[in-house]
Each structure stands twice: as structure tokens, then as C-alpha cells.
Amino acid sequence: MILRSLISFRATLLILITLPFAGVAFAQIDGGTVNVRGIPATTPVVVASGNSSTKAILTTAFRIHGGFEVVNSSDQADFVITVDPVGSQGARLSITSAGRSLLGETVAGSSSLNAVYKAIDRAIYKTRGKKGFFSGKIAFISEETGFTEVCTTDLLFRKISMLTQDRVSAVRPRWSPDGSSIVYTSYKAGFPDIYRLDLRNNRREVIANYKGLNMDARYSPDGTRIAMIISGGKNADVWVRESSGRMKNLTKSRGLEASPSWSPDGTRLVFSSDERGGPQLYVMPSHGGSYRRLATNISGHCAQPDWNPEFSNQIAFSAAIGSGRQIVIFDSTVGKSRIVSNDRGDAIEPQWLKDGRHLLYTHRRANRSEIKILDSLSGKSYVISGSRTKVSQPSYVQ
């Protein structure tokens, strides 16, 4: 017991090391830095609903998307988009242009709210030819009770559910690809162990409770494997839990690894490591092999990578820029990085949405943390967590 307590203490130190540094200045490397591109063309739309709550959701959704401009007059709009709830699990969607009907259909969802979100996604696809993302779900950490608990919500934080009430530290929730379960690290047993919560039956099981640190669990895109960080009382390495339950150690470096993220096809992993000094990003085959450093050329402290699910040439991450942190996207096609956030304080924990254009992230300043959505093309961001000031670590599934 004493031995594991000492190991747990060291694991806690490792967790603190892998968290972003706040309020510390880091030198920025100018070479390879690309500024945010100009604001892309937008589609002017009028949104309408006979339900005031639905109208508010429509207005917010199309304003924060970045590809639309919400206008008041149909004379100024390319499209008029109308959504009205139907029953307890449906929504009626109609799209008109210049007085001509383009679409009229009823969209089904798991609830009235979900049906409205699905109707919005449908409208985005019909008017822009791009995937929508509003019908997805967010898992996140809330400290509103004084403890870090795992919660879930819709994209605009209209309905929140608290999944854990253990009154101990819980961190890093991640969805399974089908949205049926969440993996996360909890100190429920007194040590940082990885749990899997099955939302279909509310059953919870331990999937990694090795000595030391068990952290940063993340499902592969097909849901059959889970990457994670395990220290084993020594250095923190990347491990993968195979579908059979067998564990495989992928890295055996002298540094501390953190935050593994899968490529869209599941063949590679990106992670951060401080093997050569300050944390930088590395890529390796997901079944093992040598790893190589990504030449992001943006900062001496790069962490929390997230691979774009739609465009495999893009990896988002958090980097120390000036006296804070910003969200950066590395494009392997051109070999350059660009800063896409512009927040005071720290912009951390990026998570791509399904369309490959938008990200969720945590904005932290002073004693406040909130969850924002970022349009990576325009650089515009919006708070989606409302007035809540103690929420962080968003994970998304659709």
C-alpha cells in the first residue's frame, strides 16, 4: 500500500507535468508560422421557427458555424431555413430560395432537441454541401460541485447529464466511436486508473490499473483498440489495448509521453513527448515501430495533439505562444503550422468536430475555464458552455 501510494504521488506529478503551463512565457519560433487565412465566403440565410426556443437554437447554430450569415430579410438571403418541432422526437425542415421550395421533410431524432439539431445538420448539407455537426454529443469535465466529474451534453449545452458522482478527481473523458461508452481516468480507488463506462447499461469497469499513471485513454476510429499512457512507476509510455485485451507497449523512451491520438484510418498515432527537452509532437505506426518528430516549428512546448478525422494532413494541438497558449494546426502537406485561436489566457485541449473544419477547446484564464467552438478557417470562436465557469476537456462524438 505504501509503495503504490508513493507511485501514485509520482503519477500525480506526471499528470501535472503533462498539463499545459499557464502564465509562463515561451519563445516562439517564427520559421514555418502561418497566420489564419482570410474569412471564407458565407451564405446569407434567414432562420425561422414557430417555437421561440427552436428559433434561438437556429440563430445560434448558424451564427457560430462560420459558413453562414444570419440576415433578417428574405430579400437578402440565399435561403430561408425553417425548423419546427414535431411530436416528441421529430422536427419539420423546410428550405426555400427566392420563394421556391427546395426541401420539405420531417427529421427524426432521439428527442425533440436532437431532431432539431439533425435538421440543422441536414440544412447545412443541403445549402453548403458540407457535413453538419450539431447533432453530436460532448463529454466534458465539470467542477461545479467542487469535484471533477464526467458529464455529457448536446453541442449547445441545452441539456446536461452528470455521469459520475464519485466526489474524487476524474479527468480526460473520451467517447467510443459509436457513442455507447466513455473511457476516462479516475481516482475512485485512490489511484489514477482508467475506467470504461457503458452508457447502455450504466456499468463501469476498470480497464487499466497498473502501478503508477494510467491516463489519456482513447479509442481507435473503429472502436476495437484503445491507446493510453501508462507509467508503470517509471517513464510514461504509449500503450495500446488490443481488442483481445492484450496490452502492448509502443514507446520505451527516456521522456514522458502524453495525449495519444489516432489517425483517421487507425494506422498511426500522434503523441507528445519531452524526450528531447520541451514537449514536441511525434508520429508512429499504431502497431509499433519507430517514431519521428513532427517539425511544427511553432513553439518550444507543443502538446495535446488531435488528428483531424476528415483531413488526415491536419493535426491540431496546443502550443505555448508568448505568455499563454493557443490552438495551432499543423499541415503535413505543406509542412507548416498556423495559429487559429486568439485568446487571452490559455487555449488548450483541442478536439476536432466531424466536419474537419471546427474544433472544440477549453479557454482558461484566471480562475475561469469555459468550452468554446472554433472555426479553423475564419479563426472566430464562441463560448458554447454558457455562464458555466468550471468546465473543460471536451470530447465529441457524432
C-alpha positions as CSV (number, residue, x, y, z in Angstrom):
1,M,0.0,0.0,0.0
2,I,2.8,2.4,0.9
3,L,4.6,1.5,-2.4
4,R,1.6,2.2,-4.5
5,S,0.9,5.5,-2.6
6,L,4.4,6.6,-3.5
7,I,3.9,5.6,-7.1
8,S,0.6,7.4,-7.2
9,F,2.2,10.5,-5.9
10,R,4.8,10.3,-8.7
11,A,1.9,9.7,-11.1
12,T,0.2,12.9,-9.9
13,L,3.4,14.8,-10.6
14,L,3.5,13.3,-14.1
15,I,-0.1,14.5,-14.6
16,L,0.9,18.0,-13.6
17,I,3.9,17.8,-16.0
18,T,1.7,16.9,-18.9
19,L,-0.8,19.7,-18.2
20,P,-0.1,23.0,-20.1
21,F,1.9,25.6,-18.3
22,A,-0.1,28.7,-17.5
23,G,1.3,32.2,-17.4
24,V,4.8,31.1,-18.4
25,A,6.4,32.8,-21.4
26,F,7.9,30.6,-24.1
27,A,9.8,31.7,-27.2
28,Q,8.0,31.5,-30.5
29,I,9.9,30.2,-33.5
30,D,9.0,32.3,-36.5
31,G,10.0,29.9,-39.2
32,G,7.1,28.0,-40.6
33,T,4.4,30.0,-38.9
34,V,1.3,30.9,-41.0
35,N,-1.3,33.3,-39.9
36,V,-5.1,32.5,-40.0
37,R,-6.4,32.8,-43.6
38,G,-9.0,35.4,-44.5
39,I,-12.6,34.9,-43.6
40,P,-14.2,32.4,-46.1
41,A,-17.3,33.2,-48.2
42,T,-20.5,33.0,-46.2
43,T,-24.1,32.0,-47.3
44,P,-26.7,34.5,-46.1
45,V,-29.8,32.8,-44.6
46,V,-33.0,33.6,-42.8
47,V,-33.8,31.2,-40.0
48,A,-37.4,30.8,-38.8
49,S,-39.5,28.7,-36.4
50,G,-42.9,28.9,-34.7
51,N,-41.2,27.8,-31.5
52,S,-39.1,30.5,-29.7
53,S,-36.6,28.1,-28.2
54,T,-36.0,26.4,-31.5
55,K,-35.6,29.8,-33.2
56,A,-32.9,30.7,-30.6
57,I,-31.1,27.4,-31.3
58,L,-31.2,28.0,-35.1
59,T,-29.9,31.5,-34.7
60,T,-27.0,30.5,-32.5
61,A,-26.1,27.5,-34.7
62,F,-26.0,29.3,-38.0
63,R,-24.1,32.3,-36.4
64,I,-21.4,30.2,-34.9
65,H,-20.9,27.9,-37.9
66,G,-18.8,30.4,-39.8
67,G,-20.2,29.4,-43.2
68,F,-23.4,31.4,-42.8
69,E,-24.6,34.9,-42.2
70,V,-27.9,35.2,-40.5
71,V,-29.9,38.1,-42.0
72,N,-33.4,39.4,-41.3
73,S,-34.9,39.7,-44.7
74,S,-35.5,37.0,-47.3
75,D,-34.6,39.6,-49.9
76,Q,-31.0,39.5,-48.5
77,A,-30.9,35.7,-48.1
78,D,-29.9,32.9,-50.5
79,F,-32.1,30.5,-48.4
80,V,-34.9,30.6,-45.8
81,I,-34.5,27.8,-43.4
82,T,-37.5,26.9,-41.2
83,V,-37.4,24.2,-38.5
84,D,-40.4,23.3,-36.2
85,P,-40.6,20.5,-33.6
86,V,-43.0,17.7,-34.4
87,G,-44.1,15.5,-31.6
88,S,-41.5,14.3,-29.0
89,Q,-38.8,13.1,-31.4
90,G,-39.2,14.9,-34.7
91,A,-38.6,18.2,-36.5
92,R,-40.0,19.6,-39.7
93,L,-37.4,21.1,-42.0
94,S,-38.2,23.3,-45.0
95,I,-35.8,25.2,-47.2
96,T,-36.8,27.8,-49.7
97,S,-34.9,30.1,-52.1
98,A,-36.4,33.1,-53.9
99,G,-39.8,31.9,-52.9
100,R,-39.3,28.4,-54.4
101,S,-39.4,25.3,-52.2
102,L,-36.2,23.3,-52.3
103,L,-36.8,20.9,-49.5
104,G,-39.5,19.8,-47.1
105,E,-39.1,16.8,-44.9
106,T,-39.5,15.5,-41.3
107,V,-36.3,14.6,-39.5
108,A,-36.4,12.0,-36.7
109,G,-34.1,12.1,-33.6
110,S,-33.7,10.6,-30.2
111,S,-35.5,13.6,-28.7
112,S,-37.2,16.8,-29.9
113,L,-33.9,18.7,-29.3
114,N,-31.8,16.1,-31.1
115,A,-34.2,16.2,-34.1
116,V,-33.8,20.0,-34.3
117,Y,-30.0,19.5,-34.3
118,K,-30.3,16.9,-37.0
119,A,-32.5,19.2,-39.1
120,I,-29.8,21.9,-38.8
121,D,-27.2,19.4,-40.0
122,R,-29.4,18.5,-42.9
123,A,-29.9,22.1,-43.8
124,I,-26.1,22.7,-43.7
125,Y,-25.5,19.8,-46.0
126,K,-28.2,20.9,-48.5
127,T,-27.1,24.6,-48.6
128,R,-23.3,24.2,-48.3
129,G,-22.7,20.6,-49.4
130,K,-20.7,20.1,-46.1
131,K,-21.3,17.9,-43.1
132,G,-23.1,19.3,-40.1
133,F,-22.0,18.6,-36.6
134,F,-24.7,19.9,-34.3
135,S,-26.4,16.6,-33.6
136,G,-23.2,15.3,-31.9
137,K,-22.6,14.9,-28.2
138,I,-20.0,16.3,-25.9
139,A,-18.4,14.6,-22.9
140,F,-16.6,17.0,-20.6
141,I,-15.3,17.6,-17.1
142,S,-17.3,19.8,-14.7
143,E,-16.0,21.2,-11.4
144,E,-19.3,22.9,-10.5
145,T,-19.8,20.6,-7.4
146,G,-16.2,21.1,-6.2
147,F,-15.0,17.8,-7.6
148,T,-14.1,17.0,-11.2
149,E,-17.0,14.8,-12.6
150,V,-17.7,13.4,-16.1
151,C,-20.7,15.0,-17.8
152,T,-22.4,14.9,-21.2
153,T,-24.4,17.4,-23.1
154,D,-25.6,18.4,-26.5
155,L,-23.4,20.8,-28.6
156,L,-25.0,24.0,-27.3
157,F,-25.2,22.9,-23.6
158,R,-29.0,22.9,-23.5
159,K,-29.3,19.6,-21.6
160,I,-26.5,18.3,-19.3
161,S,-26.2,14.9,-17.6
162,M,-23.7,14.2,-14.8
163,L,-22.4,10.6,-15.3
164,T,-20.2,10.3,-12.3
165,Q,-20.8,11.5,-8.7
166,D,-17.8,9.9,-7.0
167,R,-16.6,13.1,-5.4
168,V,-13.0,12.3,-6.5
169,S,-10.9,13.6,-9.4
170,A,-12.0,12.4,-12.8
171,V,-10.2,13.6,-16.0
172,R,-9.8,13.1,-19.7
173,P,-13.1,11.6,-20.8
174,R,-13.2,10.2,-24.4
175,W,-16.1,8.7,-26.4
176,S,-16.1,5.4,-28.2
177,P,-16.8,6.0,-31.9
178,D,-20.4,4.7,-31.6
179,G,-21.1,6.9,-28.6
180,S,-22.1,3.9,-26.4
181,S,-19.3,4.2,-23.9
182,I,-16.7,6.7,-22.4
183,V,-13.2,6.0,-21.1
184,Y,-11.7,8.3,-18.5
185,T,-9.2,8.3,-15.6
186,S,-10.5,8.4,-12.1
187,Y,-9.1,8.3,-8.6
188,K,-12.1,6.4,-7.4
189,A,-9.9,3.7,-5.9
190,G,-7.3,6.1,-4.7
191,F,-5.1,5.9,-7.7
192,P,-5.2,7.1,-11.3
193,D,-6.9,4.2,-13.1
194,I,-8.7,4.1,-16.4
195,Y,-12.4,3.2,-16.4
196,R,-14.8,2.4,-19.1
197,L,-18.5,3.5,-18.6
198,D,-21.0,1.7,-20.8
199,L,-23.9,4.1,-21.2
200,R,-26.3,1.4,-22.4
201,N,-26.4,-0.2,-19.0
202,N,-24.6,2.3,-16.8
203,R,-21.9,-0.3,-16.0
204,R,-18.4,0.7,-15.2
205,E,-15.3,-1.4,-15.4
206,V,-11.6,-0.9,-14.8
207,I,-9.5,-1.4,-18.0
208,A,-6.1,-0.3,-16.7
209,N,-5.0,-0.1,-13.1
210,Y,-1.2,-0.7,-13.4
211,K,1.1,0.9,-10.8
212,G,1.8,4.5,-11.4
213,L,-0.1,6.5,-14.0
214,N,-2.9,5.2,-16.2
215,M,-4.1,8.1,-18.4
216,D,-5.2,9.6,-21.7
217,A,-7.2,6.6,-22.9
218,R,-8.5,7.0,-26.4
219,Y,-10.5,4.7,-28.8
220,S,-9.2,3.8,-32.3
221,P,-11.5,5.0,-35.1
222,D,-13.0,1.5,-35.5
223,G,-13.5,1.2,-31.7
224,T,-11.5,-2.1,-31.4
225,R,-8.4,-0.7,-29.7
226,I,-7.6,1.8,-27.0
227,A,-4.4,3.9,-26.8
228,M,-3.3,5.1,-23.4
229,I,-0.4,6.4,-21.3
230,I,1.0,4.1,-18.6
231,S,4.0,4.9,-16.5
232,G,4.4,1.6,-14.6
233,G,6.2,3.6,-11.9
234,K,8.8,4.7,-14.4
235,N,8.6,6.8,-17.6
236,A,5.1,7.5,-19.1
237,D,4.9,5.5,-22.3
238,V,2.3,5.0,-25.0
239,W,0.5,1.6,-24.7
240,V,-2.3,0.1,-26.8
241,R,-5.0,-2.3,-25.5
242,E,-5.9,-4.7,-28.3
243,S,-9.4,-6.0,-28.9
244,S,-8.4,-9.2,-27.2
245,G,-7.5,-7.3,-24.1
246,R,-3.7,-7.8,-24.6
247,M,-1.6,-4.7,-23.7
248,K,1.3,-3.6,-26.0
249,N,4.0,-1.0,-25.1
250,L,4.7,1.1,-28.1
251,T,7.3,3.5,-26.7
252,K,10.1,2.9,-24.3
253,S,11.7,6.3,-24.3
254,R,13.5,8.3,-21.6
255,G,10.9,11.0,-21.8
256,L,7.3,11.4,-20.7
257,E,4.7,10.7,-23.4
258,A,1.2,12.1,-23.3
259,S,-2.1,12.5,-25.3
260,P,-2.0,9.8,-28.0
261,S,-4.4,10.5,-30.9
262,W,-5.3,8.2,-33.8
263,S,-5.0,8.9,-37.5
264,P,-8.4,8.7,-39.3
265,D,-7.5,5.3,-40.7
266,G,-6.2,4.0,-37.4
267,T,-2.8,3.1,-38.7
268,R,-0.8,5.8,-36.9
269,L,-0.7,7.6,-33.6
270,V,0.4,11.1,-32.8
271,F,1.5,12.0,-29.2
272,S,3.6,14.5,-27.3
273,S,7.0,13.6,-25.7
274,D,9.6,15.6,-23.8
275,E,12.4,13.1,-24.7
276,R,14.4,15.8,-26.3
277,G,13.6,18.7,-24.0
278,G,10.3,20.6,-24.1
279,P,7.3,18.6,-25.2
280,Q,7.0,18.1,-29.0
281,L,4.8,16.0,-31.3
282,Y,5.8,12.6,-32.6
283,V,4.1,10.2,-35.0
284,M,4.5,6.4,-35.1
285,P,2.7,3.3,-36.5
286,S,-0.2,2.2,-34.2
287,H,1.1,-1.4,-34.2
288,G,4.6,-0.4,-33.1
289,G,7.8,0.7,-34.7
290,S,10.0,3.8,-34.8
291,Y,8.6,7.3,-34.3
292,R,9.6,10.6,-35.8
293,R,9.2,14.1,-34.6
294,L,6.9,16.5,-36.5
295,A,8.7,19.7,-37.4
296,T,5.9,22.0,-36.3
297,N,8.4,24.9,-35.9
298,I,6.0,27.0,-33.8
299,S,6.9,26.6,-30.1
300,G,9.2,25.0,-27.6
301,H,6.2,23.5,-25.9
302,C,3.7,21.6,-28.1
303,A,1.1,19.3,-26.5
304,Q,-2.4,17.7,-26.7
305,P,-2.5,16.7,-30.4
306,D,-5.7,15.8,-32.1
307,W,-5.8,14.3,-35.6
308,N,-8.4,15.7,-38.0
309,P,-10.9,13.0,-38.7
310,E,-11.7,14.4,-42.2
311,F,-8.4,15.7,-43.4
312,S,-5.5,13.4,-42.4
313,N,-2.9,16.1,-43.3
314,Q,-4.0,18.2,-40.3
315,I,-3.2,17.9,-36.7
316,A,-4.5,20.4,-34.1
317,F,-2.6,20.9,-30.9
318,S,-2.0,23.4,-28.1
319,A,1.3,25.4,-28.1
320,A,2.9,27.9,-25.8
321,I,2.8,31.3,-27.6
322,G,4.0,34.3,-25.8
323,S,2.7,34.3,-22.2
324,G,-0.1,31.9,-22.9
325,R,-1.2,29.0,-25.1
326,Q,-3.0,29.0,-28.4
327,I,-4.6,26.3,-30.7
328,V,-2.4,25.6,-33.7
329,I,-2.9,23.4,-36.8
330,F,0.0,21.6,-38.4
331,D,-0.5,20.8,-42.1
332,S,1.8,17.9,-43.2
333,T,1.1,18.7,-46.9
334,V,2.9,22.0,-46.7
335,G,4.9,21.3,-43.6
336,K,3.8,24.4,-41.8
337,S,1.8,25.4,-38.8
338,R,-0.7,28.2,-38.3
339,I,-2.2,29.7,-35.2
340,V,-6.0,29.5,-35.3
341,S,-7.1,30.9,-31.9
342,N,-6.6,34.3,-30.4
343,D,-7.5,34.1,-26.7
344,R,-6.2,35.9,-23.7
345,G,-5.0,33.2,-21.2
346,D,-4.8,29.6,-22.4
347,A,-6.5,27.9,-25.4
348,I,-6.0,24.2,-24.7
349,E,-7.4,20.7,-25.2
350,P,-8.4,20.9,-28.9
351,Q,-10.9,18.4,-30.2
352,W,-11.9,18.2,-33.9
353,L,-15.6,18.0,-34.9
354,K,-16.8,15.6,-37.5
355,D,-16.7,18.1,-40.4
356,G,-12.9,18.6,-40.1
357,R,-13.3,22.4,-40.0
358,H,-14.5,23.2,-36.5
359,L,-12.9,22.4,-33.1
360,L,-13.9,22.4,-29.5
361,Y,-11.4,23.6,-26.9
362,T,-11.0,24.8,-23.4
363,H,-10.4,28.5,-22.8
364,R,-8.7,29.0,-19.4
365,R,-8.0,32.4,-17.7
366,A,-7.5,33.3,-14.1
367,N,-9.9,31.0,-12.1
368,R,-12.3,30.5,-15.0
369,S,-12.5,27.8,-17.7
370,E,-15.1,27.5,-20.4
371,I,-15.6,25.5,-23.6
372,K,-15.6,27.2,-27.0
373,I,-16.1,26.3,-30.6
374,L,-13.6,27.5,-33.1
375,D,-14.0,27.9,-36.9
376,S,-10.5,26.9,-38.1
377,L,-11.0,28.8,-41.4
378,S,-12.0,32.2,-40.0
379,G,-10.4,32.0,-36.6
380,K,-13.6,33.0,-34.9
381,S,-14.6,31.3,-31.7
382,Y,-17.7,31.3,-29.5
383,V,-18.4,30.2,-25.9
384,I,-20.9,27.3,-26.0
385,S,-20.8,26.4,-22.3
386,G,-22.9,29.5,-21.3
387,S,-22.3,31.1,-17.9
388,R,-20.5,28.0,-16.6
389,T,-17.0,28.8,-15.4
390,K,-15.6,25.4,-14.4
391,V,-15.9,23.2,-17.4
392,S,-13.1,21.7,-19.5
393,Q,-11.7,18.8,-21.5
394,P,-14.3,18.4,-24.2
395,S,-14.7,15.2,-26.2
396,Y,-17.0,14.9,-29.2
397,V,-18.9,12.1,-31.0
398,Q,-21.5,12.1,-33.7
